């Protein structure tokens, strides 16, 4: 039987992102980032005028951050040690919504912290690419970790027998983020998350709920 499989997001699960991004925007671009607005539509504002940063410029700022500022990102508390222990019982793949342009930088960034795992870049919902990873590895049981609710909904539709853990590892925003309705659990610290993950990997595949496969999810 093949080993269990953990597929995890990176930003706000393994590494801090919004805090270093906020600090860089403030220092370099005179932009205030309200981290409690997760949609970005109103979150970034010019400090001098209070006006919302134009949508096309927001993407440019994100690209620029990953071009030159990934060194600002540091591990979420407990993540490195927990994944080191989990890697003894499961394969681990990082599925991250970062472009091909920054893929190798992310590989090297994670490896520098001892997180030397396969990294797959992605754009958009994660359900289909996750299902492809699970099928390719023929895992005995699989588990998904992400901070964004929409990815849990996508995985629930495309890989309903995969356990889904909603984790928001950044304390400054975790308290304002509601639990993902299509995740099996919400845990924001790695000590408790590791125990839950080990238990689910030993349990076997997640039970499939009809509501996840009837076309109601996207």
N, C-alpha and C positions, 0 to 999 in steps of 0.2 A: 504494500500500500504506500502511495506517495505521501510525503510529509504534509502537515498542515501548512497553510499559506496565510500570511498577513499582508494586506495591501493597505498602505498608509499614505495619507497626504503628508506634505512637508510643512508649509507655512501655518503657524499657530497650532500645529500638532507636534512637530519635531523642532522647529526653529521659530523664534519670534520674528514677525514681519511688520505688523502695523506700527509698533512703537519705533523701531529704527527708521521706518519710512516716514512717520510723522516728524521725527526729530530732524531728518535730512531735509524735508520740505521746509521746515521752519528756518533752519540754518542757511540753506542754499537758495531757496526760491521765494522766501517771504510769503509762504502759503501756510494757512492753518488747516489742519486735518482734524475734524471732529470724528474721533474713532467710534463714537456711538452710532454713527450713521453708516451702516454696513453697505449701503447701495452705491456710494460714491456720487450719486446724482447731486446731492447737496453737501457732501462731506468736505470737499476741498474748496476753500475760499481764499481769495487774495486778502492778505492782512491789511493792506492799505485802504482798500475800498469796501471790503466785505462781500464783494461780488463772487458768485460761484465760478470756479475755474471751468473754462469751456471744456465740453466733453472730449473733444479731440485732443486737448492738451493733457487731460488726465492719463490717457493711455500712454502718451509720450513720456510723462513723468514716471510711470511705472516701468516702462522699458529702460529709461535712463537709470533708474534705481538698480535694476538688475544688471545693467551694463557695468556699473562702476562701484556699487555700494553693498554688494552682498556680504562683504567682510563685516558689515555692521550687525549682521544677524547672529544670534547666539542661541544655544539649545534651550528648549523648554525644560524647566526643572524636572530631573528624573528621567528624561527621555532616553538619553544615551545609555545609562545603566540598564534601564528596563528592556530596551531593544537588544542589548547584548545578551541578556538572559533569555529573552524570547527567541532569539536566533538559535539557541541550543535545541529548541524543540520544533521550530517552524522556519520555513523559508519566508523571507521578507522582501517585498517589492515596494518601491516608492512611486506612487502615481501622482504626479504634480502638474497643476495647470500653469506651466511655464513653457514658453515657446522653444522651438528647436534651437533658436539662436542662443538660448541660455542653458541648454541641456547639459553640455559638458561642464559649464561653470557650476551647475547644481551638483553634478556627480562629484566634482572635486571639493566643493564646499562641504557636502555631507561626509565625504571620506576624511576630511581634515578633522572632523569631530569623532571619528571612529565609526561612523555610520556608513560602512562600505557595502552598500546594497545596490542591486539593479535599480535604475531610475528610468521611468517611462514618462516622457512629456506628453501633454494633452491640452486641448482647448475644448471648452464646453462641458456638457454633462459627462459623468464618469462611468455610467452604468455599462454601456457597450464596451469600452476598452477594458473595464474590469472583468466583464464576462469573458472576453477573449483571453485575458491573462490566466484566469482560473481554468479555462478549457485547455489552454496550451500546457499548463503544468499538471493537469489532472489531479488537483489537490484533494486530499481526503476530507478536508474541511477548510473553509476560507472565512476570513474576517476582514472587514473594512473599517478604517478609521478616517474621519474627516471632520473639519470644523463647520462646513457649510451644509445646511439642511437640504438644499436642492440636489446635492450629490447623493445623499441617502435615499431620496425619493427615486432618483434615476437607478441606483443600484437595486432598490427594492423591486423595480419593474423588470430589469434585465437579468438580475442574478438573485432571485428571492431567497435562495437557500444559503446566502452568505450573511453571516452575523454582521451587524452594523452598529458601530460605536461612535456616537457624536461626542467629540472632544474639542473644547475651545481652551487652549492652553495659555492664552494671554489673559492674566487676571484683570487687566484694565477694561476688557470688553466682555469677558465671560458672563458677568452678572447681568448684562443687558441683552444677552442673546437667548431667545427661547429655545427650549429643547426641540430637536428635529422630530417631527411627528412620525417619520418612517424609519427612525433608528430604534434599535432594541434597547439601548441604554444611553444615558448622558452622564459622562464622567469627565471632569476637567483636570484631574491630577493623575500623574503616572503611577503612583503607588497603588491607588485603588484600581486604576485601569488595568494594570498588569495582572492583578488577581482575577479580574473579570475576564480578561482575554484568556488566561490559562484555563479557567473553568470552561469557557465556551469551546476552546480548541479540544478539550477532553470530552465534551458532550457530543460532538458530531455536528453535522450540518444543521443550520437553523431550520425550524419548521416553516413550511411554506404557507402563507396566508392567502386565501383566495383573492382578497382585495388588492394584493400586489400584482396579480396576473390577469385581471379582468379588463385591462385597458383603461382603468381610471387614472393610472399614474402616468407621468410624462418624464 
